[in-house]
Amino acid sequence: MELAGFIKIGLPLSLALIMLSMGLTLRLADFRRVLRAPRAFVVGLSAQLVLVPLIAFSVSALFDLPPLLAIGLMVLGFSPGGTTSNLFSYLARGDVALSVALTAVASFITPFTMPLLTERSLAHWLGEGREIQMPLAMTMGRLLLVGLLPVVIGMLWRAFRPGLADRAQPLVHRLSVALFSAVIVAIIAQQWTRMPAFLEQVGLACLVMILIAMATGQAVARLAGLERRQVRTVAIEVGMQNGGMALIVTEGVLHNAEMSIVPVIYGLLMLLPVILFVWWVRHEDT
């Protein structure tokens, strides 16, 4: 199979498996917990949905990114959270329940907000007479199919067959990570000759966005008077974006390799500051 064909099939399948894996860990109690302590949730979700896109826009302007790379960064900013953030919240001794709730609720909202905001970004950077068009209904349907439906299936599976869900979840998670990693490698291989230029153009911008987003999440959480564990979780959730969801739009819908390279580079660079943050907060506890 050619790289393009593998990416076309593997990308939505890997994201669907990632979201199924998350759904297999969720219970309705995870959402009820939000109602009992809504402040931390509202602060975290607001920062993800409002502040991160503003940060992406500011970073794009600061680095004067070419239009397609700027749009790629914006699409990434419209893709909050991801299951990896739950793991890092746990490692940072944060509020894992809050992390799971933020990731889960974002997966219900993103299929509707992301296409609309991406359409505005395309109009802003490319103009109304652009060749690249955003099919809103089709994009929402695709995001619902690969991003939301698997979560619902996983939750129903866990509700009716909890024992089987517990046994299946680790296998689904490992399979999803392996497949998604293979897709990322395929995208990098496909753009290998242009990677040095892309890294030079957008690498520093991605790193600055990560650092600003994490610092902003931490600052906003502290200003809101959240407890230490919640501050850590909000910092991680605001800093880590869902690159898989962004790639569904840039690669799967818009079919633009230049936009798609931004989530790939972001995903590669994101791990370093997050790992350092985990090390720092754990060092604080000793």
Backbone torsions as a table, in degrees:
resi	resn	phi	psi	omega
1	MET	NA	134.4	177.5
2	GLU	-68.1	159.1	-178.2
3	LEU	-58.1	-43.3	-178.0
4	ALA	-60.8	-42.2	179.1
5	GLY	-66.8	-40.3	178.2
6	PHE	-63.3	-42.6	179.5
7	ILE	-64.0	-42.8	-178.3
8	LYS	-60.4	-39.4	-179.2
9	ILE	-86.6	-44.5	-173.1
10	GLY	-69.7	-33.3	-176.6
11	LEU	-63.7	-56.9	179.2
12	PRO	-64.4	-35.1	179.9
13	LEU	-65.6	-42.8	-179.4
14	SER	-65.8	-40.4	178.9
15	LEU	-66.7	-40.1	178.0
16	ALA	-61.3	-40.9	178.5
17	LEU	-67.5	-38.0	176.7
18	ILE	-60.6	-45.6	-178.4
19	MET	-71.2	-33.8	174.0
20	LEU	-62.7	-42.6	178.4
21	SER	-59.1	-42.3	178.3
22	MET	-65.5	-43.5	179.8
23	GLY	-59.7	-33.6	179.4
24	LEU	-66.9	-14.9	179.0
25	THR	-99.5	-6.7	-171.2
26	LEU	-95.6	145.3	172.2
27	ARG	-128.3	161.5	175.6
28	LEU	-60.3	-27.1	179.0
29	ALA	-61.7	-28.0	178.3
30	ASP	-63.8	-33.2	179.0
31	PHE	-82.6	-34.7	177.1
32	ARG	-63.8	-33.0	179.8
33	ARG	-60.5	-32.6	178.2
34	VAL	-64.2	-40.3	-179.3
35	LEU	-66.7	-30.1	179.7
36	ARG	-76.9	-26.5	179.6
37	ALA	-139.5	73.8	-169.8
38	PRO	-77.8	-20.6	-171.8
39	ARG	-61.6	-48.9	-179.0
40	ALA	-61.7	-39.5	-179.9
41	PHE	-65.5	-45.7	-179.5
42	VAL	-63.0	-41.6	178.5
43	VAL	-62.1	-47.5	-178.2
44	GLY	-65.3	-46.7	-178.0
45	LEU	-66.6	-39.7	178.7
46	SER	-63.0	-42.1	178.3
47	ALA	-63.6	-41.1	179.7
48	GLN	-64.6	-46.1	-171.4
49	LEU	-85.5	-24.1	-175.6
50	VAL	-110.8	-52.5	-173.0
51	LEU	-72.5	-39.7	-177.3
52	VAL	-63.1	-45.8	175.3
53	PRO	-59.6	-36.8	177.2
54	LEU	-64.9	-38.9	177.4
55	ILE	-64.9	-44.0	179.2
56	ALA	-60.2	-42.2	179.1
57	PHE	-64.4	-43.5	-179.1
58	SER	-64.8	-42.3	179.8
59	VAL	-66.3	-39.5	177.5
60	SER	-59.9	-41.8	179.2
61	ALA	-71.2	-40.4	-178.6
62	LEU	-60.5	-41.9	-177.4
63	PHE	-94.4	0.7	179.0
64	ASP	49.4	52.7	-176.8
65	LEU	-67.3	146.3	172.0
66	PRO	-57.1	150.9	-173.0
67	PRO	-50.7	-46.6	-176.1
68	LEU	-67.8	-37.2	176.8
69	LEU	-70.5	-37.0	176.9
70	ALA	-62.4	-42.4	178.4
71	ILE	-64.6	-40.1	176.9
72	GLY	-59.2	-40.9	178.7
73	LEU	-68.4	-36.8	178.5
74	MET	-66.6	-44.7	178.8
75	VAL	-58.3	-40.2	176.5
76	LEU	-61.1	-41.0	178.7
77	GLY	-66.4	-20.1	177.9
78	PHE	-87.8	3.1	-173.6
79	SER	-116.3	77.9	-173.9
80	PRO	-72.6	150.1	168.4
81	GLY	68.9	-153.7	-173.6
82	GLY	139.4	155.3	-174.2
83	THR	-66.0	-25.4	-179.8
84	THR	-63.5	-30.5	-179.6
85	SER	-63.9	-30.8	178.1
86	ASN	-64.0	-40.5	178.4
87	LEU	-64.1	-46.0	-178.2
88	PHE	-69.6	-30.6	174.3
89	SER	-63.9	-40.4	176.0
90	TYR	-63.2	-46.2	-178.9
91	LEU	-64.6	-31.1	179.7
92	ALA	-84.4	3.8	-177.3
93	ARG	58.7	41.7	177.4
94	GLY	-91.4	-164.7	179.5
95	ASP	-91.3	93.8	-174.1
96	VAL	-65.6	-36.7	178.9
97	ALA	-61.4	-40.9	176.9
98	LEU	-64.2	-42.2	179.3
99	SER	-60.6	-45.8	-180.0
100	VAL	-63.8	-42.6	-179.6
101	ALA	-63.5	-42.9	178.9
102	LEU	-62.8	-44.9	-180.0
103	THR	-63.5	-42.9	-177.0
104	ALA	-66.8	-47.6	-178.1
105	VAL	-67.1	-38.0	177.6
106	ALA	-60.1	-34.3	179.9
107	SER	-68.2	-22.6	176.8
108	PHE	-82.8	-28.2	-175.3
109	ILE	-90.3	-41.7	-172.0
110	THR	-55.4	-40.2	-179.2
111	PRO	-58.1	-22.6	-179.8
112	PHE	-96.1	-39.0	-176.8
113	THR	-78.8	-37.6	-172.1
114	MET	-62.2	-48.3	179.2
115	PRO	-62.2	-39.6	-179.2
116	LEU	-65.5	-43.9	-179.8
117	LEU	-70.3	-35.4	176.8
118	THR	-65.1	-39.9	177.0
119	GLU	-59.1	-42.0	178.9
120	ARG	-66.6	-36.4	178.9
121	SER	-66.4	-42.0	177.2
122	LEU	-60.9	-42.8	179.6
123	ALA	-65.7	-37.9	-177.7
124	HIS	-67.5	-46.9	-173.1
125	TRP	-89.5	-28.1	-175.4
126	LEU	-112.2	-11.7	178.9
127	GLY	86.9	168.1	-176.8
128	GLU	-71.7	-26.8	-178.3
129	GLY	-92.0	25.7	-174.6
130	ARG	-69.8	157.2	175.9
131	GLU	-80.3	-33.9	-178.8
132	ILE	-81.3	121.7	-178.3
133	GLN	-116.5	149.7	177.8
134	MET	-105.5	104.9	176.4
135	PRO	-74.8	97.6	-169.0
136	LEU	-60.4	-52.0	-175.8
137	ALA	-62.7	-43.7	-179.5
138	MET	-65.0	-39.8	-179.8
139	THR	-66.3	-44.8	177.2
140	MET	-59.5	-43.0	179.6
141	GLY	-62.5	-41.3	-179.8
142	ARG	-67.1	-41.6	179.6
143	LEU	-66.6	-36.7	176.2
144	LEU	-65.5	-38.8	-176.8
145	LEU	-68.5	-43.4	-175.3
146	VAL	-98.4	-18.0	-175.6
147	GLY	-106.6	-35.9	-175.4
148	LEU	-104.6	-46.5	-177.4
149	LEU	-55.8	-44.2	178.9
150	PRO	-62.4	-32.4	176.8
151	VAL	-64.0	-45.9	179.8
152	VAL	-62.8	-43.3	178.3
153	ILE	-60.9	-44.4	179.5
154	GLY	-62.0	-41.1	179.0
155	MET	-65.5	-41.9	178.5
156	LEU	-65.5	-40.4	177.4
157	TRP	-58.7	-45.8	-179.2
158	ARG	-67.6	-37.1	-178.2
159	ALA	-66.1	-39.3	-174.0
160	PHE	-97.7	-27.4	179.3
161	ARG	-135.3	68.5	-173.9
162	PRO	-61.5	-38.4	-180.0
163	GLY	-63.5	-45.1	179.0
164	LEU	-65.9	-37.1	178.5
165	ALA	-63.4	-41.7	178.8
166	ASP	-62.1	-37.5	-179.1
167	ARG	-76.2	-34.5	-175.6
168	ALA	-79.3	-31.3	-171.9
169	GLN	-57.6	-46.8	179.7
170	PRO	-61.3	-38.4	179.5
171	LEU	-66.2	-45.6	178.9
172	VAL	-62.3	-40.8	-179.6
173	HIS	-63.3	-46.6	-179.2
174	ARG	-63.9	-40.6	179.4
175	LEU	-64.2	-42.0	-179.0
176	SER	-65.5	-42.2	179.5
177	VAL	-64.3	-43.2	-179.7
178	ALA	-63.6	-44.4	-178.4
179	LEU	-68.3	-42.9	-180.0
180	PHE	-65.1	-39.6	177.2
181	SER	-61.3	-40.6	178.3
182	ALA	-64.3	-37.2	177.7
183	VAL	-64.7	-43.1	178.8
184	ILE	-61.6	-43.8	178.0
185	VAL	-61.2	-39.7	179.3
186	ALA	-65.0	-40.8	178.6
187	ILE	-65.0	-42.6	178.2
188	ILE	-62.8	-43.3	179.1
189	ALA	-63.0	-39.6	-179.5
190	GLN	-63.2	-33.5	-177.3
191	GLN	-110.2	22.1	-170.9
192	TRP	-56.1	-43.6	-176.7
193	THR	-68.0	-22.6	-178.6
194	ARG	-99.7	-4.6	-176.5
195	MET	-58.5	-44.8	178.9
196	PRO	-57.1	-40.9	179.7
197	ALA	-67.5	-41.7	178.7
198	PHE	-63.1	-44.1	179.2
199	LEU	-60.6	-40.7	179.4
200	GLU	-65.7	-37.7	-176.1
201	GLN	-78.0	-40.3	-169.3
202	VAL	-123.4	-8.4	-176.8
203	GLY	-59.7	-51.1	-179.0
204	LEU	-65.7	-37.5	178.6
205	ALA	-61.7	-42.3	177.9
206	CYS	-62.4	-44.6	-178.8
207	LEU	-64.3	-42.6	178.3
208	VAL	-63.6	-40.3	178.3
209	MET	-62.3	-42.8	178.6
210	ILE	-59.6	-49.1	-176.2
211	LEU	-65.2	-43.2	179.5
212	ILE	-65.4	-42.2	-178.9
213	ALA	-63.0	-44.8	179.3
214	MET	-64.9	-43.3	179.6
215	ALA	-64.8	-38.9	179.2
216	THR	-66.6	-43.9	178.1
217	GLY	-59.6	-43.7	179.5
218	GLN	-65.1	-43.0	-178.4
219	ALA	-65.9	-45.4	-179.3
220	VAL	-63.3	-41.6	-179.9
221	ALA	-64.4	-40.0	177.9
222	ARG	-67.6	-41.8	178.1
223	LEU	-62.3	-31.3	179.2
224	ALA	-79.5	-2.8	177.7
225	GLY	75.8	26.0	179.5
226	LEU	-74.2	156.5	178.8
227	GLU	-73.2	166.0	-171.2
228	ARG	-57.8	-44.0	-179.0
229	ARG	-62.7	-38.6	179.7
230	GLN	-71.0	-35.6	177.2
231	VAL	-60.5	-44.3	179.6
232	ARG	-61.8	-44.0	-178.8
233	THR	-65.3	-43.7	-179.8
234	VAL	-63.7	-40.4	177.9
235	ALA	-59.0	-44.0	-179.3
236	ILE	-70.4	-43.9	-178.5
237	GLU	-64.1	-38.0	-179.9
238	VAL	-74.0	-33.4	-177.8
239	GLY	-78.9	-31.2	-175.3
240	MET	-96.7	121.9	179.4
241	GLN	-103.3	159.2	-178.2
242	ASN	-88.2	88.3	-178.2
243	GLY	-61.9	-33.3	178.5
244	GLY	-62.3	-43.8	178.5
245	MET	-64.9	-40.3	178.3
246	ALA	-62.3	-40.1	-179.8
247	LEU	-67.7	-30.5	176.2
248	ILE	-58.6	-38.0	-179.8
249	VAL	-78.7	-52.2	-174.0
250	THR	-70.1	-38.5	-177.3
251	GLU	-96.1	-45.8	-173.8
252	GLY	-78.5	-30.9	-177.8
253	VAL	-104.8	-52.3	-175.9
254	LEU	-85.1	-16.3	178.0
255	HIS	52.4	46.7	-178.3
256	ASN	-121.1	111.3	-176.2
257	ALA	-66.9	-33.8	-178.0
258	GLU	-67.2	-42.8	175.2
259	MET	-64.0	-40.2	-173.4
260	SER	-67.1	-25.6	-177.5
261	ILE	-69.1	-22.7	-179.0
262	VAL	-64.8	-51.3	176.2
263	PRO	-59.7	-33.0	178.7
264	VAL	-65.3	-49.5	179.6
265	ILE	-64.3	-41.3	178.1
266	TYR	-59.3	-45.0	-179.3
267	GLY	-62.7	-36.2	179.4
268	LEU	-70.9	-39.2	-176.4
269	LEU	-82.7	-23.3	-173.9
270	MET	-62.9	-33.2	-172.1
271	LEU	-65.7	-35.9	-175.5
272	LEU	-62.1	-55.5	179.4
273	PRO	-64.1	-32.6	179.5
274	VAL	-68.3	-42.9	177.7
275	ILE	-63.2	-41.8	177.3
276	LEU	-63.4	-37.9	177.9
277	PHE	-64.0	-43.5	178.5
278	VAL	-61.3	-44.9	179.0
279	TRP	-60.8	-43.1	-177.4
280	TRP	-64.2	-47.8	-176.6
281	VAL	-70.4	-33.7	176.2
282	ARG	-68.7	-34.7	176.3
283	HIS	-65.0	-34.8	177.1
284	GLU	-60.7	-34.2	-176.0
285	ASP	-76.6	-15.2	-176.7
286	THR	-88.2	NA	NA
